């Protein structure tokens, strides 16, 4: 009877627990756009100029938009090497200082790896702001790259405990820059890689305990 119980639990873990523990939630938007975009890898990027969608949207005030008319060859190569289509960098959602760009993903609780992508359309190394995620300044005094260049930054294991992943891009005069209009080209959040690793480790430990008990 004990062996039957162990086998039943083992089957349950194999069929139900592994997919649940290791599946990754993914949220993506591209700035300055209303329509969705499916990239070359089949990933869907929601139009950032939307609010109150099932997946999230802008909050408090609609961001302004601007076009990045061209990218340097180096910028295009940088995007490709990082695994992103160059199309994601050709527009931005931005706010005129002192307004800020506030955005939200309806992720539910968990740990997420967040990537910030931006293409600079106007102020070469002269746009300064703070990147704030979940009310924490993860990138203080950030300065965007040169005109027609791009930047990609990742912030790992951002913890969400209130059901929504919140962003705030806020101009900061302490950067000493002349342009404090914060912006983004794209945002991406996926279940933290460390979460999947931890889940797999816990499952392995459980299997080991079941095997020992059976023996």
N, CA, C and O of each residue as an XYZ file, in Angstrom:
860
protein
N       0.839     -1.209      0.000
C       0.000      0.000      0.000
C       0.871      1.254      0.000
O       0.600      2.230     -0.699
N       1.940      1.189      0.821
C       2.850      2.321      0.889
C       3.520      2.536     -0.457
O       3.654      3.671     -0.913
N       3.945      1.441     -1.099
C       4.572      1.542     -2.411
C       3.622      2.136     -3.434
O       4.039      2.943     -4.265
N       2.350      1.752     -3.388
C       1.351      2.279     -4.313
C       1.193      3.783     -4.130
O       1.092      4.520     -5.111
N       1.171      4.238     -2.897
C       1.035      5.668     -2.607
C       2.225      6.451     -3.163
O       2.070      7.532     -3.732
N       3.410      5.879     -2.982
C       4.614      6.548     -3.477
C       4.595      6.635     -4.993
O       4.933      7.670     -5.568
N       4.200      5.547     -5.637
C       4.138      5.540     -7.097
C       3.113      6.524     -7.619
O       3.344      7.189     -8.629
N       1.975      6.622     -6.936
C       0.930      7.562     -7.343
C       1.435      8.999     -7.261
O       1.212      9.800     -8.169
N       2.119      9.316     -6.159
C       2.665     10.662     -5.980
C       3.734     10.947     -7.023
O       3.819     12.059     -7.543
N       4.535      9.963     -7.325
C       5.590     10.128     -8.329
C       5.001     10.469     -9.691
O       5.474     11.378    -10.373
N       3.962      9.730    -10.079
C       3.301      9.986    -11.361
C       2.707     11.386    -11.388
O       2.797     12.083    -12.399
N       2.099     11.800    -10.278
C       1.517     13.145    -10.204
C       2.580     14.202    -10.439
O       2.376     15.142    -11.207
N       3.716     14.041     -9.774
C       4.798     15.012     -9.930
C       5.302     15.050    -11.357
O       5.572     16.122    -11.900
N       5.428     13.900    -11.957
C       5.958     13.828    -13.312
C       5.017     14.475    -14.323
O       5.462     15.173    -15.234
N       3.722     14.241    -14.161
C       2.750     14.710    -15.146
C       2.360     16.163    -14.936
O       2.198     16.913    -15.899
N       2.207     16.565    -13.669
C       1.674     17.897    -13.391
C       2.711     18.878    -12.862
O       2.711     20.039    -13.270
N       3.569     18.457    -11.991
C       4.459     19.399    -11.319
C       5.523     19.967    -12.236
O       5.795     21.167    -12.192
N       6.136     19.127    -13.072
C       7.233     19.602    -13.906
C       6.801     20.708    -14.857
O       7.462     21.745    -14.894
N       5.713     20.546    -15.641
C       5.304     21.633    -16.522
C       4.965     22.900    -15.755
O       5.283     23.996    -16.217
N       4.330     22.782    -14.599
C       3.934     23.962    -13.827
C       5.149     24.683    -13.278
O       5.212     25.912    -13.309
N       6.126     23.916    -12.770
C       7.289     24.532    -12.153
C       8.217     25.170    -13.169
O       8.831     26.198    -12.883
N       8.329     24.582    -14.342
C       9.338     25.027    -15.289
C       8.789     25.887    -16.418
O       9.574     26.417    -17.205
N       7.469     26.049    -16.532
C       6.913     26.889    -17.580
C       7.260     28.348    -17.304
O       7.329     28.765    -16.147
N       7.478     29.124    -18.366
C       7.895     30.520    -18.210
C       6.795     31.462    -18.685
O       6.303     31.343    -19.808
N       6.417     32.392    -17.825
C       5.500     33.452    -18.228
C       6.312     34.528    -18.938
O       7.414     34.862    -18.502
N       5.775     35.072    -20.030
C       6.508     36.047    -20.828
C       5.619     37.250    -21.149
O       4.455     37.099    -21.518
N       6.192     38.447    -21.002
C       5.477     39.696    -21.270
C       6.402     40.606    -22.057
O       7.559     40.806    -21.686
N       5.877     41.163    -23.162
C       6.701     42.014    -24.012
C       5.879     43.154    -24.604
O       4.722     42.961    -24.975
N       6.473     44.335    -24.691
C       5.861     45.456    -25.407
C       6.938     46.158    -26.233
O       8.121     46.129    -25.893
N       6.500     46.793    -27.330
C       7.437     47.657    -28.063
C       6.890     49.075    -28.073
O       5.704     49.305    -28.308
N       7.787     50.017    -27.811
C       7.385     51.396    -27.575
C       6.944     52.144    -28.818
O       7.332     51.822    -29.941
N       6.121     53.155    -28.580
C       5.684     54.043    -29.644
C       4.670     53.447    -30.594
O       4.341     54.063    -31.607
N       4.168     52.260    -30.292
C       3.277     51.556    -31.204
C       1.978     51.158    -30.517
O       1.930     50.958    -29.304
N       0.920     51.049    -31.330
C      -0.366     50.546    -30.845
C      -0.573     49.101    -31.275
O      -1.108     48.291    -30.520
N      -0.145     48.785    -32.494
C      -0.317     47.427    -33.014
C       0.716     46.474    -32.422
O       1.813     46.883    -32.041
N       0.346     45.200    -32.352
C       1.275     44.175    -31.891
C       2.273     43.830    -33.004
O       2.035     44.100    -34.181
N       3.394     43.227    -32.596
C       4.431     42.849    -33.538
C       4.927     41.442    -33.203
O       5.258     41.158    -32.052
N       4.978     40.570    -34.196
C       5.536     39.233    -34.020
C       6.934     39.223    -34.623
O       7.105     39.453    -35.821
N       7.939     38.953    -33.780
C       9.316     39.043    -34.256
C       9.749     37.785    -34.998
O       8.965     36.852    -35.171
N      10.999     37.774    -35.430
C      11.512     36.679    -36.264
C      11.601     35.362    -35.506
O      11.769     34.309    -36.121
N      11.491     35.403    -34.172
C      11.504     34.191    -33.364
C      10.100     33.764    -32.949
O       9.931     32.818    -32.179
N       9.092     34.471    -33.467
C       7.711     34.124    -33.160
C       7.197     34.715    -31.858
O       6.096     34.377    -31.422
N       7.972     35.590    -31.227
C       7.549     36.211    -29.973
C       6.658     37.411    -30.263
O       6.944     38.195    -31.168
N       5.581     37.556    -29.501
C       4.646     38.654    -29.708
C       4.996     39.813    -28.769
O       5.114     39.641    -27.556
N       5.157     40.994    -29.368
C       5.405     42.225    -28.622
C       4.148     43.088    -28.719
O       3.757     43.506    -29.809
N       3.530     43.345    -27.594
C       2.298     44.139    -27.584
C       2.617     45.605    -27.860
O       3.683     46.103    -27.500
N       1.670     46.285    -28.505
C       1.836     47.716    -28.728
C       1.805     48.459    -27.399
O       0.831     48.347    -26.655
N       2.852     49.212    -27.090
C       2.977     49.849    -25.776
C       1.988     50.989    -25.559
O       1.725     51.360    -24.415
N       1.438     51.551    -26.626
C       0.521     52.684    -26.482
C      -0.896     52.213    -26.177
O      -1.865     52.735    -26.727
N      -1.005     51.230    -25.305
C      -2.290     50.704    -24.862
C      -2.332     50.702    -23.340
O      -1.291     50.649    -22.685
N      -3.522     50.760    -22.784
C      -3.669     50.712    -21.337
C      -4.783     49.748    -20.957
O      -5.697     49.495    -21.742
N      -4.697     49.217    -19.750
C      -5.738     48.362    -19.172
C      -6.080     47.162    -20.056
O      -7.251     46.850    -20.274
N      -5.046     46.499    -20.556
C      -5.242     45.257    -21.289
C      -5.131     44.081    -20.321
O      -4.741     44.256    -19.167
N      -5.468     42.904    -20.785
C      -5.364     41.724    -19.930
C      -3.926     41.494    -19.477
O      -3.690     40.940    -18.404
N      -2.968     41.919    -20.295
C      -1.543     41.745    -19.987
C      -0.924     42.976    -19.322
O       0.180     42.893    -18.786
N      -1.616     44.110    -19.350
C      -1.072     45.328    -18.740
C      -1.257     46.540    -19.629
O      -2.233     46.626    -20.375
N      -0.315     47.489    -19.553
C      -0.383     48.706    -20.353
C       0.171     49.897    -19.590
O       0.645     49.765    -18.462
N       0.102     51.087    -20.237
C       0.575     52.273    -19.537
C      -0.413     52.649    -18.440
O      -1.595     52.314    -18.516
N       0.079     53.344    -17.422
C      -0.777     53.776    -16.322
C      -0.579     55.262    -16.059
O       0.490     55.821    -16.304
N      -1.632     55.881    -15.558
C      -1.690     57.298    -15.165
C      -1.768     58.246    -16.357
O      -2.680     59.071    -16.418
N      -0.837     58.152    -17.305
C      -0.867     59.063    -18.456
C      -0.266     58.374    -19.666
O       0.743     57.678    -19.555
N      -0.889     58.571    -20.829
C      -0.381     57.951    -22.051
C       0.975     58.538    -22.407
O       1.126     59.759    -22.429
N       1.962     57.700    -22.685
C       3.270     58.221    -23.106
C       3.169     58.900    -24.472
O       2.265     58.617    -25.259
N       4.107     59.790    -24.731
C       4.244     60.344    -26.065
C       5.027     59.344    -26.917
O       5.565     58.363    -26.403
N       5.081     59.603    -28.219
C       5.811     58.688    -29.104
C       6.795     59.474    -29.966
O       6.603     60.657    -30.246
N       7.838     58.788    -30.371
C       8.821     59.379    -31.282
C       9.418     58.275    -32.139
O       9.453     57.110    -31.743
N       9.883     58.659    -33.310
C      10.448     57.704    -34.261
C      11.969     57.770    -34.250
O      12.554     58.853    -34.236
N      12.594     56.615    -34.255
C      14.042     56.510    -34.447
C      14.244     56.208    -35.925
O      14.007     55.083    -36.367
N      14.671     57.185    -36.679
C      14.627     57.069    -38.135
C      15.682     56.137    -38.712
O      15.492     55.566    -39.786
N      16.787     55.982    -38.006
C      17.817     55.078    -38.509
C      18.661     54.555    -37.352
O      18.677     55.136    -36.267
N      19.356     53.460    -37.596
C      20.276     52.886    -36.626
C      21.629     52.687    -37.300
O      21.694     52.353    -38.483
N      22.697     52.889    -36.555
C      24.023     52.649    -37.096
C      24.193     51.156    -37.385
O      23.463     50.322    -36.850
N      25.159     50.834    -38.231
C      25.436     49.427    -38.521
C      25.842     48.692    -37.248
O      25.488     47.529    -37.054
N      26.589     49.380    -36.382
C      27.003     48.761    -35.123
C      25.802     48.471    -34.238
O      25.751     47.438    -33.572
N      24.829     49.389    -34.231
C      23.621     49.192    -33.430
C      22.812     48.006    -33.946
O      22.293     47.210    -33.164
N      22.712     47.896    -35.253
C      21.985     46.780    -35.838
C      22.658     45.446    -35.506
O      21.987     44.455    -35.217
N      23.975     45.437    -35.549
C      24.707     44.222    -35.213
C      24.540     43.883    -33.734
O      24.438     42.712    -33.367
N      24.512     44.912    -32.890
C      24.335     44.713    -31.446
C      22.984     44.077    -31.150
O      22.888     43.157    -30.338
N      21.935     44.573    -31.814
C      20.587     44.024    -31.617
C      20.536     42.560    -32.053
O      19.990     41.713    -31.345
N      21.103     42.271    -33.212
C      21.095     40.905    -33.746
C      21.845     39.957    -32.823
O      21.381     38.847    -32.563
N      22.998     40.386    -32.327
C      23.803     39.540    -31.437
C      23.056     39.237    -30.139
O      23.193     38.151    -29.577
N      22.266     40.206    -29.666
C      21.502     40.018    -28.434
C      20.223     39.218    -28.650
O      19.555     38.850    -27.684
N      19.873     38.943    -29.906
C      18.697     38.136    -30.199
C      17.419     38.923    -30.378
O      16.328     38.379    -30.209
N      17.536     40.221    -30.726
C      16.351     41.064    -30.906
C      16.293     41.626    -32.326
O      17.320     41.992    -32.898
N      15.090     41.690    -32.886
C      14.900     42.310    -34.191
C      15.184     43.805    -34.107
O      14.849     44.443    -33.109
N      15.796     44.367    -35.141
C      16.100     45.798    -35.141
C      14.828     46.634    -35.135
O      14.832     47.780    -34.685
N      13.726     46.051    -35.640
C      12.467     46.803    -35.687
C      12.033     47.298    -34.310
O      11.326     48.301    -34.210
N      12.444     46.612    -33.255
C      12.038     46.980    -31.902
C      12.632     48.307    -31.446
O      12.157     48.901    -30.479
N      13.666     48.774    -32.136
C      14.392     49.959    -31.689
C      14.054     51.223    -32.488
O      14.653     52.274    -32.265
N      13.104     51.125    -33.411
C      12.832     52.247    -34.299
C      11.763     53.219    -33.793
O      11.368     54.132    -34.519
N      11.297     53.036    -32.574
C      10.331     53.974    -31.996
C      10.451     53.916    -30.479
O      10.990     52.956    -29.929
N       9.949     54.947    -29.807
C      10.005     54.991    -28.342
C       8.688     55.519    -27.783
O       7.947     56.240    -28.450
N       8.424     55.134    -26.534
C       7.383     55.765    -25.717
C       8.124     56.636    -24.712
O       9.043     56.162    -24.045
N       7.735     57.913    -24.594
C       8.490     58.825    -23.751
C       7.573     59.819    -23.047
O       6.386     59.919    -23.357
N       8.145     60.552    -22.095
C       7.393     61.570    -21.352
C       8.230     62.830    -21.239
O       9.446     62.764    -21.060
N       7.568     63.990    -21.346
C       8.242     65.280    -21.214
C       8.433     65.595    -19.733
O       7.457     65.732    -18.996
N       9.669     65.707    -19.301
C       9.987     66.007    -17.905
C       9.220     67.263    -17.446
O       9.154     68.233    -18.202
N       8.638     67.276    -16.231
C       8.835     66.316    -15.139
C       7.892     65.105    -15.148
O       7.905     64.306    -14.213
N       7.086     64.969    -16.185
C       6.256     63.763    -16.272
C       7.162     62.541    -16.425
O       8.299     62.655    -16.881
N       6.650     61.379    -16.042
C       7.410     60.133    -16.154
C       6.614     59.118    -16.965
O       5.402     59.245    -17.132
N       7.318     58.114    -17.461
C       6.659     57.023    -18.180
C       6.389     55.906    -17.182
O       7.321     55.325    -16.626
N       5.116     55.610    -16.958
C       4.759     54.543    -16.026
C       4.070     53.420    -16.784
O       3.155     53.636    -17.578
N       4.545     52.215    -16.506
C       4.052     51.064    -17.244
C       3.840     49.895    -16.298
O       4.392     49.862    -15.198
N       3.028     48.929    -16.742
C       2.669     47.831    -15.855
C       2.408     46.553    -16.649
O       1.720     46.566    -17.670
N       2.971     45.453    -16.157
C       2.636     44.117    -16.662
C       1.827     43.398    -15.587
O       2.202     43.420    -14.415
N       0.725     42.762    -15.972
C      -0.094     42.007    -15.025
C       0.430     40.575    -14.946
O      -0.152     39.647    -15.507
N       1.530     40.429    -14.243
C       2.257     39.164    -14.217
C       1.751     38.168    -13.186
O       1.953     36.963    -13.339
N       1.091     38.659    -12.127
C       0.895     37.814    -10.964
C       2.198     37.806    -10.174
O       3.193     38.390    -10.604
N       2.192     37.156     -9.037
C       3.379     37.137     -8.180
C       4.444     36.194     -8.731
O       4.136     35.211     -9.404
N       5.691     36.511     -8.434
C       6.787     35.670     -8.877
C       8.063     36.453     -9.041
O       8.150     37.622     -8.665
N       9.051     35.797     -9.607
C      10.356     36.407     -9.845
C      10.587     36.490    -11.354
O      10.393     35.508    -12.070
N      11.001     37.665    -11.834
C      11.114     37.889    -13.266
C      12.458     38.516    -13.648
O      12.993     39.368    -12.940
N      12.983     38.065    -14.793
C      14.140     38.706    -15.395
C      13.608     39.735    -16.381
O      12.831     39.410    -17.279
N      14.038     40.984    -16.203
C      13.499     42.098    -16.978
C      14.583     42.667    -17.890
O      15.722     42.866    -17.466
N      14.219     42.925    -19.141
C      15.145     43.537    -20.093
C      14.571     44.854    -20.594
O      13.415     44.938    -21.008
N      15.420     45.888    -20.542
C      15.080     47.227    -21.027
C      15.845     47.459    -22.322
O      17.059     47.262    -22.379
N      15.120     47.885    -23.375
C      15.740     48.145    -24.665
C      15.420     49.574    -25.095
O      14.299     50.047    -24.909
N      16.408     50.258    -25.671
C      16.165     51.628    -26.109
C      17.025     51.968    -27.319
O      18.172     51.537    -27.436
N      16.430     52.760    -28.224
C      17.157     53.349    -29.337
C      17.082     54.860    -29.186
O      16.005     55.402    -28.939
N      18.212     55.547    -29.332
C      18.228     57.007    -29.135
C      17.968     57.724    -30.461
O      18.673     57.517    -31.449
N      16.939     58.572    -30.456
C      16.527     59.242    -31.683
C      16.972     60.699    -31.765
O      16.912     61.306    -32.834
N      17.427     61.275    -30.621
C      17.645     62.723    -30.651
C      18.852     63.189    -29.849
O      19.732     63.843    -30.409
N      18.926     62.877    -28.561
C      19.933     63.448    -27.665
C      21.131     62.507    -27.489
O      21.054     61.563    -26.703
N      22.228     62.746    -28.200
C      23.381     61.841    -28.096
C      24.080     61.940    -26.753
O      24.694     62.958    -26.433
N      23.983     60.881    -25.976
C      24.604     60.821    -24.639
C      24.222     62.013    -23.768
O      25.010     62.455    -22.932
N      23.022     62.527    -23.964
C      22.610     63.723    -23.230
C      21.221     63.577    -22.623
O      20.609     64.574    -22.238
N      20.708     62.332    -22.530
C      19.392     62.089    -21.950
C      19.586     61.286    -20.663
O      20.094     60.165    -20.689
N      19.174     61.880    -19.529
C      19.438     61.210    -18.255
C      18.183     60.988    -17.422
O      17.358     61.887    -17.259
N      18.055     59.768    -16.896
C      16.891     59.453    -16.059
C      17.174     58.220    -15.209
O      18.197     57.557    -15.379
N      16.271     57.927    -14.311
C      16.357     56.723    -13.485
C      15.429     55.654    -14.055
O      14.322     55.958    -14.498
N      15.882     54.412    -14.042
C      15.042     53.276    -14.396
C      14.585     52.639    -13.093
O      15.395     52.144    -12.309
N      13.281     52.658    -12.875
C      12.705     52.202    -11.606
C      11.777     51.022    -11.889
O      10.862     51.123    -12.707
N      12.021     49.906    -11.208
C      11.188     48.715    -11.365
C      10.733     48.266     -9.989
O      11.550     48.088     -9.085
N       9.436     48.083     -9.829
C       8.870     47.704     -8.533
C       9.322     48.662     -7.428
O       9.689     48.250     -6.328
N       9.283     49.958     -7.764
C       9.599     51.052     -6.837
C      11.053     51.041     -6.363
O      11.393     51.719     -5.393
N      11.903     50.281     -7.036
C      13.330     50.258     -6.721
C      14.110     50.833     -7.902
O      13.888     50.445     -9.049
N      15.021     51.755     -7.615
C      15.850     52.333     -8.672
C      16.921     51.305     -9.038
O      17.940     51.181     -8.359
N      16.672     50.580    -10.113
C      17.603     49.535    -10.516
C      18.741     50.086    -11.376
O      19.793     49.458    -11.496
N      18.527     51.260    -11.973
C      19.551     51.902    -12.799
C      19.527     53.403    -12.537
O      18.887     54.147    -13.281
N      20.226     53.867    -11.475
C      20.235     55.294    -11.169
C      21.092     56.069    -12.161
O      22.129     55.592    -12.623
N      20.632     57.280    -12.477
C      21.407     58.201    -13.310
C      21.794     57.583    -14.663
O      22.917     57.736    -15.142
N      20.835     56.889    -15.247
C      21.075     56.262    -16.546
C      21.173     57.324    -17.641
O      20.436     58.310    -17.628
N      22.083     57.115    -18.581
C      22.243     58.011    -19.725
C      22.142     57.181    -20.999
O      22.837     56.177    -21.150
N      21.278     57.604    -21.909
C      21.091     56.855    -23.152
C      22.314     57.000    -24.057
O      23.125     57.907    -23.870
N      22.444     56.105    -25.036
C      23.625     56.121    -25.910
C      23.579     57.242    -26.930
O      22.726     58.126    -26.860
N      24.511     57.197    -27.885
C      24.552     58.205    -28.927
C      23.366     58.110    -29.867
O      22.643     57.114    -29.878
N      23.176     59.162    -30.658
C      22.063     59.193    -31.604
C      22.175     58.031    -32.595
O      23.243     57.761    -33.145
N      21.049     57.358    -32.806
C      20.954     56.218    -33.714
C      21.680     54.981    -33.179
O      21.911     54.022    -33.916
N      22.034     55.012    -31.900
C      22.622     53.849    -31.248
C      21.587     53.235    -30.306
O      20.545     53.834    -30.041
N      21.884     52.031    -29.803
C      20.935     51.343    -28.932
C      21.606     50.916    -27.630
O      22.832     50.922    -27.510
N      20.777     50.549    -26.663
C      21.274     50.003    -25.412
C      20.316     48.909    -24.954
O      19.107     48.997    -25.168
N      20.867     47.885    -24.325
C      20.076     46.761    -23.809
C      20.565     46.461    -22.403
O      21.752     46.209    -22.198
N      19.658     46.487    -21.435
C      20.038     46.236    -20.055
C      19.105     45.186    -19.444
O      17.897     45.207    -19.681
N      19.678     44.266    -18.653
C      18.875     43.237    -18.000
C      18.982     43.359    -16.490
O      20.048     43.637    -15.940
N      17.849     43.143    -15.836
C      17.781     43.157    -14.368
C      17.157     41.832    -13.946
O      16.006     41.542    -14.271
N      17.927     41.040    -13.224
C      17.521     39.672    -12.918
C      16.779     39.556    -11.598
O      16.998     40.323    -10.661
N      15.891     38.570    -11.559
C      15.176     38.171    -10.338
C      14.470     39.335     -9.646
O      14.643     39.547     -8.446
N      13.673     40.090    -10.410
C      12.831     41.136     -9.830
C      11.611     40.474     -9.194
O      10.852     39.782     -9.873
N      11.424     40.684     -7.910
C      10.340     40.035     -7.182
C       9.048     40.847     -7.256
O       9.039     42.051     -6.996
N       7.967     40.171     -7.613
C       6.639     40.795     -7.654
C       5.764     40.135     -6.591
O       5.593     38.916     -6.594
N       5.214     40.934     -5.689
C       4.395     40.392     -4.596
C       2.972     40.933     -4.598
O       2.138     40.491     -3.807
N       2.685     41.897     -5.491
C       1.351     42.500     -5.512
C       0.595     42.194     -6.796
O      -0.456     42.782     -7.053
N       1.124     41.274     -7.607
C       0.420     40.862     -8.807
C       0.747     41.631    -10.072
O       0.389     41.191    -11.164
N       1.426     42.784     -9.952
C       1.770     43.564    -11.135
C       3.235     43.971    -11.093
O       3.762     44.336    -10.041
N       3.884     43.906    -12.247
C       5.268     44.341    -12.401
C       5.231     45.779    -12.895
O       4.796     46.043    -14.016
N       5.685     46.707    -12.064
C       5.556     48.138    -12.344
C       6.876     48.768    -12.760
O       7.921     48.512    -12.162
N       6.809     49.604    -13.805
C       7.963     50.347    -14.304
C       7.708     51.847    -14.145
O       6.571     52.310    -14.238
N       8.778     52.589    -13.907
C       8.702     54.045    -13.891
C      10.029     54.578    -14.417
O      11.090     54.285    -13.866
N       9.959     55.356    -15.479
C      11.153     55.954    -16.062
C      11.069     57.458    -15.808
O      10.212     58.145    -16.364
N      11.973     57.961    -14.960
C      11.827     59.315    -14.431
C      13.100     60.130    -14.639
O      14.169     59.750    -14.162
N      12.985     61.249    -15.351
C      14.121     62.141    -15.566
C      14.749     62.571    -14.255
O      14.048     62.820    -13.274
N      16.078     62.657    -14.240
C      16.789     63.010    -13.013
C      17.868     64.038    -13.326
O      18.826     63.748    -14.043
N      17.706     65.242    -12.781
C      18.649     66.331    -13.041
C      20.043     66.027    -12.510
O      21.022     66.631    -12.950
N      20.138     65.102    -11.576
C      21.445     64.756    -11.024
C      22.343     64.069    -12.053
O      23.541     63.910    -11.819
N      21.781     63.667    -13.174
C      22.612     63.100    -14.241
C      23.479     64.187    -14.872
O      24.499     63.895    -15.498
N      23.065     65.438    -14.702
C      23.803     66.543    -15.302
C      23.558     66.680    -16.796
O      24.285     67.399    -17.482
N      22.545     65.999    -17.304
C      22.258     66.028    -18.728
C      21.193     67.079    -19.054
O      20.396     67.470    -18.202
N      21.205     67.517    -20.302
C      20.283     68.571    -20.699
C      18.906     68.078    -21.087
O      17.961     68.864    -21.151
N      18.778     66.781    -21.348
C      17.499     66.198    -21.743
C      17.092     65.189    -20.675
O      17.771     64.182    -20.475
N      15.984     65.461    -19.989
C      15.520     64.595    -18.908
C      14.232     63.862    -19.276
O      13.515     63.372    -18.403
N      13.947     63.793    -20.569
C      12.733     63.121    -21.042
C      12.977     61.610    -21.126
O      13.631     61.131    -22.052
N      12.453     60.878    -20.163
C      12.695     59.431    -20.077
C      11.927     58.674    -21.152
O      10.909     59.148    -21.656
N      12.433     57.484    -21.498
C      11.787     56.734    -22.582
C      12.237     55.271    -22.584
O      13.159     54.876    -21.870
N      11.548     54.487    -23.414
C      11.980     53.115    -23.710
C      11.541     52.742    -25.119
O      10.580     53.301    -25.647
N      12.251     51.794    -25.724
C      11.863     51.245    -27.021
C      11.111     49.931    -26.872
O      10.186     49.644    -27.632
N      11.516     49.135    -25.887
C      10.838     47.857    -25.647
C      11.130     47.393    -24.230
O      12.152     47.740    -23.637
N      10.201     46.597    -23.702
C      10.345     46.010    -22.375
C       9.999     44.539    -22.461
O       9.065     44.142    -23.158
N      10.768     43.734    -21.740
C      10.536     42.295    -21.741
C      10.671     41.761    -20.320
O      11.593     42.137    -19.597
N       9.760     40.891    -19.923
C       9.834     40.249    -18.608
C       9.482     38.781    -18.765
O       8.431     38.438    -19.306
N      10.366     37.921    -18.290
C      10.116     36.480    -18.344
C      10.399     35.893    -16.965
O      11.179     36.445    -16.190
N       9.755     34.772    -16.675
C       9.995     34.102    -15.408
C      11.488     33.937    -15.195
O      12.199     33.474    -16.087
N      11.962     34.310    -14.024
C      13.386     34.295    -13.737
C      13.997     32.923    -13.977
O      13.432     31.900    -13.590
N      15.153     32.915    -14.616
C      15.865     31.666    -14.877
C      16.182     30.951    -13.576
O      16.172     29.721    -13.525
N      16.463     31.711    -12.526
C      16.787     31.108    -11.233
C      15.581     30.380    -10.649
O      15.742     29.399     -9.923
N      14.375     30.852    -10.960
C      13.160     30.197    -10.484
C      13.038     28.801    -11.087
O      12.728     27.836    -10.388
N      13.287     28.703    -12.402
C      13.213     27.411    -13.077
C      14.270     26.453    -12.540
O      13.996     25.269    -12.343
N      15.478     26.965    -12.304
C      16.554     26.126    -11.777
C      16.211     25.624    -10.381
O      16.394     24.446    -10.072
N      15.705     26.537     -9.532
C      15.330     26.145     -8.172
C      14.222     25.106     -8.181
O      14.239     24.153     -7.402
N      13.243     25.306     -9.088
C      12.128     24.363     -9.163
C      12.619     22.984     -9.573
O      12.187     21.970     -9.023
N      13.527     22.954    -10.543
C      14.062     21.680    -11.007
C      14.849     20.997     -9.890
O      14.761     19.782     -9.714
N      15.626     21.795     -9.129
C      16.408     21.235     -8.032
C      15.504     20.645     -6.956
O      15.778     19.572     -6.416
N      14.416     21.366     -6.650
C      13.480     20.876     -5.636
C      12.816     19.579     -6.100
O      12.620     18.656     -5.309
N      12.470     19.517     -7.398
C      11.838     18.318     -7.930
C      12.800     17.136     -7.866
O      12.394     16.020     -7.539
N      14.081     17.379     -8.181
C      15.085     16.324     -8.106
C      15.213     15.811     -6.679
O      15.326     14.608     -6.443
N      15.192     16.754     -5.721
C      15.275     16.369     -4.318
C      14.083     15.512     -3.914
O      14.228     14.538     -3.176
N      12.892     15.889     -4.407
C      11.677     15.127     -4.094
C      11.766     13.712     -4.652
O      11.430     12.745     -3.969
N      12.221     13.598     -5.900
C      12.364     12.271     -6.511
C      13.351     11.412     -5.708
O      13.142     10.215     -5.514
N      14.428     12.055     -5.249
C      15.426     11.332     -4.469
C      14.847     10.827     -3.170
O      15.119      9.702     -2.749
N      14.035     11.675     -2.526
C      13.418     11.276     -1.263
C      12.443     10.135     -1.481
O      12.387      9.211     -0.670
N      11.669     10.182     -2.569
C      10.719      9.116     -2.871
C      11.444      7.802     -3.122
O      11.011      6.741     -2.675
N      12.552      7.892     -3.844
C      13.311      6.668     -4.135
C      13.863      6.055     -2.867
O      13.820      4.839     -2.681
N      14.390      6.917     -1.982
C      14.955      6.414     -0.731
C      13.885      5.763      0.133
O      14.109      4.722      0.749
N      12.705      6.404      0.167
C      11.605      5.858      0.980
C      11.163      4.497      0.453
O      10.860      3.583      1.221
N      11.131      4.381     -0.884
C      10.700      3.115     -1.479
C      11.695      2.006     -1.177
O      11.317      0.863     -0.918
N      13.007      2.373     -1.217
C      14.026      1.374     -0.934
C      14.042      1.002      0.550
O      14.845      0.168      0.969
